[in-house]
Amino acid sequence: MKLDQCPVCNSEKTNHILTAKDYLVTGENFQIDSCQECGLRFTNPRPDEDQLAGYYDSEEYISHSDEDSSLVGRLYKIARSFTLKRKRKLIEKLSPNKRLLDVGCGTGYFIDYCKKNGWQVNGVEPNEIARTQAEAKTNIKIQQDLAEVKGSFEVITLWHVLEHLPNLEGTLNQLKSILAPGGVIIIAVPNFEAYEATIFKEYWAAYDVPRHLYHFNIKAVEYLTKRNGLKIARTYPMKLDSFYISLLSNKNKYQSNKYINSFVTGLLSNIYAIKSNNYSSLIYQIERSEE
């Protein structure tokens, strides 16, 4: 599907930035365009919605699988044990009632961890295999689609999910409709202005075409939220992401993870981001703009 204008601001002032490769499943090349008005980058053209599921069909897609036993997979799982605790601490500061909806919950590690720490949890996961694993892990019903969710929630989280969803504005409107008064939406997305993104360019693993339909910087998230009656209240860095993404990016470029090089690049990315706030990934605390 070819887009002739920006999917967020509808501007026709877009230009081709680079061509990236699907390193996970097909080896196909995909063009990434940039909007000159709002700053969003987007994969263009992209697969139709009914074709997208096939691009997730890999045991190496870690958020949909518990089976990856590679060294990188093991490092990811070690990092996950640290980030789960940090994510829970963040949302506990924001919700005294502990009601959580996790959109794109994958195999359910985050909601299971929160449930074990006293949270009332709900999840949405379109991938059948991941959803089945999440239900077995949490012993709760996981919804296949956001439209199926009932009730309201003080905290709604999307951990590296928004970039996958075809309808950005439709999704934000759905989230607003189930967000409790005074509630927050937590969105984590990669940042293409991070240092390692500028180093790896088309090999930057966080482009992850065509699974990532959209590619954000801070300006694009600000524009998207404001346009939909929301505001960014605060941002938080995801410092471990720069190391993991550098590992995968080196594998894309050199067919080798280059562990020392990846560590140095990840470290530099975090150092440069201290002043610019351009971390590899950012967590956005988003609220209704009228509140």
C-alpha positions in Angstrom: 0.0 0.0 0.0 1.5 3.3 -1.2 0.9 6.4 0.8 0.8 9.7 -1.0 0.7 11.9 2.1 1.8 11.8 5.7 -0.5 9.4 7.7 -0.5 11.8 10.7 -0.7 15.4 9.4 -1.8 14.6 5.8 1.0 16.7 4.3 2.2 15.9 0.8 5.6 17.3 1.6 7.4 14.0 2.1 10.7 12.7 0.8 12.6 9.5 0.6 15.1 9.1 3.4 16.6 5.6 3.0 15.8 2.1 2.0 16.0 -0.6 4.7 15.9 -4.4 4.6 13.7 -6.9 6.4 16.4 -8.9 8.1 14.1 -11.1 10.1 11.8 -12.9 7.6 11.9 -12.1 3.9 15.0 -10.1 3.0 12.8 -7.6 1.1 13.7 -3.9 0.8 11.3 -1.2 2.0 11.5 2.5 1.5 11.3 4.9 4.5 9.8 8.4 3.8 9.9 11.4 6.0 7.3 14.2 6.5 8.8 17.7 6.3 5.9 19.1 8.4 5.5 16.9 11.5 8.8 14.9 11.4 7.3 11.4 11.2 9.0 8.8 9.2 7.0 5.9 7.7 7.5 2.7 5.8 6.2 3.4 2.3 4.9 1.4 0.5 3.9 -1.1 3.2 2.1 -4.4 3.2 -1.7 -4.5 3.4 -3.0 -5.2 6.9 -3.9 -8.8 6.0 -0.3 -9.4 4.9 1.4 -8.0 7.9 1.0 -11.1 10.1 3.3 -13.1 7.9 6.2 -10.7 8.6 6.1 -11.7 12.3 6.5 -15.4 11.5 9.9 -16.1 13.0 11.1 -17.8 16.2 13.6 -14.9 16.4 10.9 -12.4 17.0 11.4 -12.4 20.8 8.3 -10.6 22.0 6.2 -13.3 20.4 8.3 -16.2 21.5 9.8 -17.7 24.6 12.0 -20.1 22.6 15.0 -18.0 21.5 18.1 -19.6 23.1 20.7 -17.6 21.2 23.2 -15.4 23.1 21.4 -12.3 22.0 18.1 -13.8 23.0 19.5 -14.7 26.5 20.8 -11.1 26.8 17.4 -9.8 25.9 15.8 -11.9 28.7 18.4 -10.8 31.3 17.7 -7.2 30.4 13.9 -7.9 30.6 14.2 -8.9 34.2 15.6 -5.4 35.0 13.2 -3.5 32.8 10.1 -5.3 34.2 10.9 -3.9 37.7 11.6 -0.4 36.4 8.4 -0.4 34.4 6.3 -1.5 37.4 7.9 1.2 39.6 7.0 3.8 37.0 3.4 2.9 36.7 3.0 2.5 40.5 3.8 6.2 40.8 0.9 7.0 38.5 -1.9 4.7 39.6 -3.0 4.2 43.2 -5.8 1.9 42.1 -3.5 -0.4 40.2 -5.7 -1.0 37.1 -3.6 -1.7 34.0 -4.2 -2.4 30.4 -1.2 -3.5 28.4 -1.7 -3.2 24.6 0.5 -5.5 22.6 1.3 -7.6 25.7 3.2 -10.3 23.7 3.7 -13.5 25.7 2.5 -11.7 28.9 5.7 -11.1 31.0 4.9 -7.6 32.0 1.2 -8.1 33.0 2.1 -11.3 34.8 4.8 -9.5 36.8 2.3 -6.7 37.6 -0.4 -9.2 38.5 2.0 -10.9 41.0 2.5 -7.5 42.5 -1.1 -6.7 43.2 -2.3 -5.2 40.0 -5.6 -5.8 38.3 -4.4 -6.5 34.7 -5.8 -6.8 31.2 -4.0 -7.4 27.9 -4.5 -7.1 24.2 -2.4 -9.2 21.8 -3.4 -9.9 18.1 -0.8 -12.6 17.6 -2.5 -16.0 18.3 0.7 -17.8 19.5 1.8 -15.0 21.8 -1.7 -14.5 23.1 -2.1 -18.2 23.9 1.2 -18.1 25.9 0.1 -15.0 27.7 -3.2 -16.5 28.7 -1.4 -19.6 30.0 1.1 -17.5 31.9 -1.4 -15.1 33.5 -4.5 -17.2 33.7 -6.6 -14.3 32.4 -8.4 -13.7 29.1 -6.3 -11.7 26.6 -8.2 -9.7 24.0 -7.3 -10.1 20.4 -8.3 -6.5 19.5 -8.4 -3.2 21.4 -12.0 -2.7 20.3 -13.0 -5.7 22.5 -11.8 -4.1 25.7 -14.4 -3.1 28.3 -14.1 -0.8 31.2 -11.6 2.0 31.9 -8.0 2.0 33.2 -5.8 4.4 35.1 -2.7 3.2 33.2 -2.6 2.0 29.6 0.8 0.8 28.3 2.1 0.3 24.9 5.7 -1.0 25.1 7.2 -0.8 21.6 3.8 -1.3 20.1 2.6 2.0 18.6 5.0 1.8 15.7 3.3 -1.5 14.6 -0.3 -0.3 14.5 -1.7 0.7 11.1 -4.2 3.3 12.3 -2.4 5.7 14.7 -5.2 8.2 15.2 -7.9 5.5 15.5 -5.8 3.8 18.1 -5.3 7.0 20.2 -9.0 7.7 20.1 -9.8 4.2 21.3 -7.2 4.6 24.1 -8.8 7.9 25.2 -12.2 6.4 25.3 -11.1 3.8 27.9 -8.7 6.0 29.8 -10.0 6.8 33.3 -10.2 10.4 34.4 -6.7 11.5 35.5 -5.2 8.4 33.9 -2.1 8.1 31.8 -1.0 6.4 28.6 2.5 5.1 28.6 4.0 4.8 25.1 7.6 3.5 24.4 8.9 3.8 20.9 12.4 3.9 19.2 13.9 7.3 18.4 15.5 7.7 15.0 17.5 10.7 16.2 19.5 8.5 18.7 23.2 8.4 18.1 23.4 4.8 17.1 20.6 5.4 14.5 22.8 8.0 12.9 25.7 5.6 12.9 24.0 2.6 11.5 21.6 4.4 9.1 19.7 1.8 7.0 21.1 -1.0 9.1 19.6 0.4 12.3 17.7 -2.5 13.8 14.9 -0.3 15.2 13.7 0.5 11.8 12.6 -3.2 11.6 10.7 -2.9 8.4 8.0 -3.7 7.6 6.9 -4.6 11.1 7.5 -1.0 12.1 5.2 1.0 10.0 6.1 4.3 11.7 9.4 5.8 13.0 9.3 8.5 15.6 11.4 11.3 17.0 10.3 13.6 19.8 8.8 16.1 17.4 6.6 13.5 15.7 5.2 12.2 19.0 4.5 15.7 20.2 2.6 16.5 17.0 0.7 13.2 17.1 -0.4 13.6 20.7 -1.4 17.3 20.4 -3.4 16.6 17.2 -5.4 14.0 19.2 -6.2 16.0 22.3 -3.3 14.6 24.3 0.0 16.0 25.7 3.4 14.7 26.7 3.7 15.2 30.5 7.1 13.6 30.8 9.7 11.4 29.0 11.9 8.7 30.4 15.0 7.1 28.8 15.3 3.4 28.0 19.0 3.2 28.3 19.4 -0.6 27.8 17.8 -0.4 24.4 20.9 1.3 22.8 23.1 -1.7 23.6 20.5 -4.3 22.4 19.8 -2.3 19.2 23.5 -1.8 18.5 24.0 -5.6 18.8 21.2 -6.3 16.2 22.4 -3.4 14.0 25.9 -4.8 13.8 24.4 -8.2 12.9 22.4 -6.5 10.1 25.5 -4.7 8.8 28.3 -7.2 9.3 26.5 -10.5 10.0 28.2 -10.4 13.4 27.0 -8.9 16.7 30.5 -7.4 17.4 29.9 -7.3 21.1 32.6 -4.9 22.1 31.8 -2.5 19.3 28.1 -2.7 20.2 28.7 -2.0 23.9 30.8 1.1 23.0 28.2 2.4 20.5 25.4 1.8 23.0 27.4 3.6 25.7 28.1 6.6 23.5 24.5 6.8 22.5 23.5 7.1 26.1 26.2 9.7 26.8 25.3 11.9 23.9 21.6 11.7 24.9 22.2 13.2 28.3 21.9 16.7 26.9 19.7 16.1 23.8 17.3 13.5 25.3 17.7 11.5 22.1 17.9 8.1 23.7 17.6 5.0 21.6 14.1 4.6 22.9 11.9 6.9 25.0 9.0 6.3 27.3 6.3 9.0 26.9 3.9 9.7 29.8 0.8 11.0 28.0 -2.2 12.6 29.4 -5.4 14.3 28.2 -4.5 17.8 27.2 -7.5 19.4 28.9 -6.6 17.9 32.3 
